[in-house]
Amino acid sequence: MRLFLLIAIFMLSAAAVWAADPKSVVGFWHTEGNKAKVEIFPCGEKLCGKIVWLKDASITDPKEGTVGTPKLDNNNPVAELKRRPRLGILLMEGFLPSGENSWDRGTIYDPENGKTYKCKMKMTSQQSLEVRGFIGFSMLGRTSVWTR
């Protein structure tokens, strides 16, 4: 009973910390070039992110498919996922706090090439988030700046 009570208190405290932190990364972010909007949200004890808006959500070039239909995740290496719309894709997952205003140990999926990369994030201001995707080591990657 005591263990259950301690776990419950811990979970409520953790939720209060997320809600009380005005610098929290949780919320909506525009990707670099305003191509998409991503919602970052708690998923269990970690953070995840999904695409909630796309500048170009529908096909406009007949060479890509039927004009006006949703763009699909056709670069995904998993055959069953190639038919899902890009809008709504779980893009980021597994992020844990790693210091003040920073999170790491996550992954980010790039629907443009169908690849998943290791990823870390750092809020540089209330309105700016550096998202760094990389292969192996952080030095072998690219940083994108997202804004609220």
C-alpha positions as CSV (number, residue, x, y, z in Angstrom):
1,M,0.0,0.0,0.0
2,R,2.8,2.4,0.9
3,L,4.6,1.6,-2.4
4,F,1.4,2.3,-4.3
5,L,1.0,5.6,-2.5
6,L,4.6,6.7,-3.2
7,I,4.2,5.8,-6.9
8,A,1.0,7.8,-7.1
9,I,2.6,10.8,-5.4
10,F,5.6,10.6,-7.7
11,M,3.4,10.4,-10.8
12,L,1.3,13.4,-9.7
13,S,4.4,15.4,-8.9
14,A,5.9,14.7,-12.3
15,A,2.7,15.8,-14.0
16,A,2.7,19.0,-11.9
17,V,6.3,19.7,-12.9
18,W,5.5,19.4,-16.6
19,A,2.4,21.6,-16.2
20,A,4.1,24.2,-14.0
21,D,7.2,24.8,-16.1
22,P,6.6,27.9,-18.3
23,K,9.7,26.9,-20.4
24,S,8.3,23.4,-21.1
25,V,8.8,22.1,-24.6
26,V,5.3,20.6,-24.5
27,G,3.1,22.4,-27.1
28,F,3.0,23.3,-30.8
29,W,6.1,24.0,-32.8
30,H,6.6,25.2,-36.5
31,T,9.4,23.3,-38.2
32,E,12.1,25.2,-40.0
33,G,10.7,26.9,-43.1
34,N,7.2,26.5,-41.7
35,K,6.6,23.3,-43.6
36,A,4.8,21.6,-40.7
37,K,3.5,22.1,-37.2
38,V,4.4,19.4,-34.6
39,E,2.8,18.9,-31.3
40,I,5.2,17.7,-28.6
41,F,3.4,16.0,-25.8
42,P,4.0,13.6,-22.8
43,C,3.7,9.9,-23.7
44,G,4.2,8.0,-20.5
45,E,7.3,9.3,-18.8
46,K,8.8,10.5,-22.1
47,L,8.0,13.0,-24.8
48,C,6.7,12.4,-28.2
49,G,5.7,14.5,-31.2
50,K,3.3,14.2,-34.1
51,I,2.6,16.2,-37.2
52,V,-0.6,18.2,-36.7
53,W,-0.4,20.5,-39.8
54,L,1.4,20.4,-43.1
55,K,1.9,23.3,-45.5
56,D,1.5,21.0,-48.4
57,A,-0.7,18.2,-47.1
58,S,-2.2,17.3,-50.5
59,I,-0.6,16.2,-53.7
60,T,-0.4,19.0,-56.3
61,D,1.8,17.3,-58.9
62,P,0.1,14.6,-61.0
63,K,3.5,12.8,-61.2
64,E,3.2,12.1,-57.4
65,G,-0.3,10.7,-57.5
66,T,-3.9,11.9,-57.7
67,V,-4.0,15.7,-57.3
68,G,-5.9,16.7,-54.1
69,T,-5.4,13.5,-52.3
70,P,-3.3,13.5,-49.0
71,K,0.4,13.0,-49.3
72,L,1.3,9.6,-48.1
73,D,4.3,8.2,-46.2
74,N,5.5,6.5,-49.3
75,N,9.2,6.6,-48.4
76,N,8.6,4.5,-45.3
77,P,10.7,1.3,-45.3
78,V,7.7,-0.6,-43.8
79,A,5.3,-1.5,-46.7
80,E,2.1,-1.3,-44.6
81,L,3.0,2.3,-43.5
82,K,3.5,3.6,-47.0
83,R,-0.2,4.1,-47.4
84,R,-0.7,6.2,-44.3
85,P,-1.2,10.0,-44.6
86,R,1.8,12.1,-43.5
87,L,-0.6,14.3,-41.5
88,G,-0.8,12.7,-38.0
89,I,2.4,10.7,-38.2
90,L,4.1,10.1,-34.8
91,L,7.4,11.8,-35.8
92,M,9.3,11.9,-32.5
93,E,9.4,9.6,-29.5
94,G,11.4,8.5,-26.5
95,F,12.7,11.9,-25.2
96,L,13.9,12.2,-21.6
97,P,15.1,15.3,-19.8
98,S,18.9,15.6,-19.9
99,G,19.5,19.0,-18.3
100,E,18.0,22.4,-18.1
101,N,15.7,22.9,-21.1
102,S,17.2,19.9,-23.0
103,W,16.0,16.4,-23.9
104,D,17.8,13.5,-25.5
105,R,17.6,9.7,-26.1
106,G,14.8,10.3,-28.6
107,T,14.3,9.5,-32.2
108,I,12.9,11.5,-35.1
109,Y,11.4,10.2,-38.3
110,D,11.9,12.0,-41.6
111,P,9.0,11.3,-43.9
112,E,10.9,13.0,-46.8
113,N,13.4,10.1,-46.9
114,G,11.8,7.4,-44.7
115,K,14.7,7.3,-42.2
116,T,14.7,7.5,-38.4
117,Y,17.5,9.2,-36.6
118,K,18.6,9.6,-33.0
119,C,17.6,13.0,-31.8
120,K,18.0,15.5,-29.0
121,M,16.3,18.9,-28.4
122,K,17.2,22.1,-26.6
123,M,15.1,25.1,-25.9
124,T,17.2,28.2,-26.5
125,S,14.4,30.5,-25.6
126,Q,10.6,30.4,-24.9
127,Q,10.0,30.6,-28.7
128,S,12.9,28.6,-30.1
129,L,13.8,24.9,-30.1
130,E,16.9,23.3,-31.6
131,V,16.2,19.8,-32.9
132,R,19.3,17.8,-33.8
133,G,18.9,14.6,-35.7
134,F,22.0,12.4,-36.1
135,I,23.4,9.0,-36.9
136,G,25.6,7.5,-34.2
137,F,27.2,10.6,-32.8
138,S,25.7,14.0,-32.4
139,M,28.5,15.5,-34.5
140,L,27.2,13.5,-37.5
141,G,23.9,15.3,-37.9
142,R,21.9,18.4,-38.6
143,T,20.2,20.9,-36.4
144,S,16.9,22.5,-37.3
145,V,15.4,25.4,-35.4
146,W,11.7,25.2,-34.7
147,T,9.6,28.1,-33.4
148,R,6.3,28.5,-31.5
